[in-house]
Amino acid sequence: NTKITQSPRYLILGRANKSLECEQHLGHNAMYWYKQSAEKPPELMFLYNLKQLIRNETVPSRFIPECPDSSKLLLHISAVDPEDSAVYFCASSPGTINERLFFGHGTKLSVL
Amino acid sequence: QQNVQQSPESLIVPEGARTSLNCTFSDSASQYFWWYRQHSGKAPKALMSIFSNGEKEEGRFTIHLNKASLHFSLHIRDSQPSDSALYLCAVGPNYNVLYFGSGTKLTVEP
C-alpha cells in the first residue's frame, strides 16, 4: 500500500531517542498508531481526527505522538525499552465511525 | 475493556474446502464488527464488516453476526492457498476504537 508510507522500515536501537514517520495520501481525516508485538494482535496506541488527539490508550509516557497536519503522523520515542520491540503500524480512515482502516507497511523496531 | 476471543488458534484445510472462523466478544453494546486479514510480514487489510444481526456475503466470504450470543463468524467458501493468512476479528463500541482478537492462523494446502 504505497498510499500510506512509513519510515523507517526497520529500526534497531539501544536506549536512544527516535521518531517514526507516517504520511497518507488518501485524504483521510483520521490517523492512528497501532503496536503489534510478536504473536499478538494490533493494539491501538493513539487516534487523531482532524489533527486533534481524541484517543490515547494506556501507553508509556516515553511515546509521544504528533500530528503536524492531517496527512502526517509522527511517533517520538525516548529511551526505548526492550518491551517496545514490535511492529508499529500507522493507519488512516476517512472518518471515525465504523470506517475501514487502511494500514501502512509498518516500522519494525528492535531494541537491543 | 472489550474482551475479544477467536477460535480456533490455527486451522489447516485443503484447497476448495469451506472454512469457518469464530469470534466472541464481551461488550453487548458493541456496534461494529470487522474481519481483517494479515499475510505474513504484511499489514492487516480489511475484508468486510457487519453491524446488524444476520448475514452478509461478499464473493467467497460470508459474515454471520448474533449479538445476543456475543458471537460472529467468517466463512470462506472454496478456500484457496492465497487465503492462507492470519485472520483478525475486530469489535468496536464507538468511534473507530477497534479491539482485535488474537487471530486465527489459516493454512490452505494445495
Interface residues (C-beta under 8 A of the other chain):
Chain A: N1 A30 Y32 K40 P41 P42 E43 L44 L47 I54 R55 F89 S93 G95 T96 I97 N98 E99 R100 L101 F102 F103 G104 H105 G106
Chain B: Q31 Y32 W34 Y36 K42 A43 P44 K45 A46 S49 F51 L88 G92 N94 Y95 N96 V97 L98 F100 G101 S102 G103
